[in-house]
Amino acid sequence: MLFTLQRDRAKTYLGQFNYQSIGRLKPGVRISEATADLARLIPVALDAFPPPPGYDKKMLSQRD
């Protein structure tokens, strides 16, 4: 069974995305490639949704 969540963008902050998921890689795709692809999407999310109250984009984009 597959279900999707739809959220109101005006009421959705980056900090509200805390769902875990499981995925399957296509044959021949390495974990490092999948990780790099997901890392590429982080700036997309930062531009698509506002930061939670008390945070800014710079804080969320910093790596430890």
C-alpha beads as a LAMMPS data file, in Angstrom:
LAMMPS data file: protein, C-alpha beads

64 atoms
63 bonds

1 atom types
1 bond types

-500.0 500.0 xlo xhi
-500.0 500.0 ylo yhi
-500.0 500.0 zlo zhi

Masses

1 110.0

Atoms # bond

1 1 1 0.000 0.000 0.000
2 1 1 1.274 3.461 -0.867
3 1 1 0.073 6.723 0.581
4 1 1 1.264 10.261 0.229
5 1 1 1.121 13.233 2.519
6 1 1 0.082 16.584 1.208
7 1 1 1.046 19.632 3.217
8 1 1 0.091 23.268 3.002
9 1 1 3.355 24.974 1.936
10 1 1 2.398 28.141 3.796
11 1 1 2.279 26.179 7.070
12 1 1 5.203 23.843 6.435
13 1 1 8.712 24.493 7.725
14 1 1 11.851 22.517 6.985
15 1 1 11.958 21.230 10.535
16 1 1 8.637 19.452 10.089
17 1 1 10.114 16.878 7.703
18 1 1 11.004 14.076 10.061
19 1 1 9.744 11.018 8.264
20 1 1 11.977 8.024 7.752
21 1 1 11.775 5.925 4.648
22 1 1 13.269 2.884 3.028
23 1 1 14.252 2.711 -0.600
24 1 1 15.772 0.253 -3.006
25 1 1 18.680 1.085 -5.234
26 1 1 18.693 0.065 -8.858
27 1 1 21.168 -2.695 -9.628
28 1 1 24.634 -1.211 -10.022
29 1 1 23.915 1.973 -8.037
30 1 1 26.260 2.413 -5.091
31 1 1 25.219 3.826 -1.733
32 1 1 27.733 6.650 -2.188
33 1 1 25.960 7.663 -5.419
34 1 1 22.557 7.644 -3.744
35 1 1 23.911 9.657 -0.811
36 1 1 25.400 12.231 -3.183
37 1 1 22.072 12.536 -4.997
38 1 1 20.221 13.123 -1.731
39 1 1 22.826 15.683 -0.638
40 1 1 22.206 17.493 -3.929
41 1 1 18.545 17.873 -2.945
42 1 1 19.248 19.643 0.374
43 1 1 19.649 23.090 -1.246
44 1 1 16.446 22.453 -3.206
45 1 1 14.543 21.916 0.054
46 1 1 16.172 24.970 1.621
47 1 1 14.909 27.088 -1.282
48 1 1 11.448 25.509 -1.434
49 1 1 10.427 25.857 2.228
50 1 1 10.973 28.539 4.863
51 1 1 13.164 27.730 7.865
52 1 1 11.433 27.061 11.189
53 1 1 10.980 29.979 13.595
54 1 1 14.303 30.940 15.177
55 1 1 16.410 29.507 12.322
56 1 1 17.659 30.817 9.017
57 1 1 18.840 29.143 5.806
58 1 1 22.494 29.598 6.725
59 1 1 22.056 27.727 10.016
60 1 1 20.328 24.830 8.286
61 1 1 22.905 24.551 5.520
62 1 1 25.962 24.396 7.803
63 1 1 27.616 21.030 8.226
64 1 1 29.325 19.909 11.406

Bonds

1 1 1 2
2 1 2 3
3 1 3 4
4 1 4 5
5 1 5 6
6 1 6 7
7 1 7 8
8 1 8 9
9 1 9 10
10 1 10 11
11 1 11 12
12 1 12 13
13 1 13 14
14 1 14 15
15 1 15 16
16 1 16 17
17 1 17 18
18 1 18 19
19 1 19 20
20 1 20 21
21 1 21 22
22 1 22 23
23 1 23 24
24 1 24 25
25 1 25 26
26 1 26 27
27 1 27 28
28 1 28 29
29 1 29 30
30 1 30 31
31 1 31 32
32 1 32 33
33 1 33 34
34 1 34 35
35 1 35 36
36 1 36 37
37 1 37 38
38 1 38 39
39 1 39 40
40 1 40 41
41 1 41 42
42 1 42 43
43 1 43 44
44 1 44 45
45 1 45 46
46 1 46 47
47 1 47 48
48 1 48 49
49 1 49 50
50 1 50 51
51 1 51 52
52 1 52 53
53 1 53 54
54 1 54 55
55 1 55 56
56 1 56 57
57 1 57 58
58 1 58 59
59 1 59 60
60 1 60 61
61 1 61 62
62 1 62 63
63 1 63 64
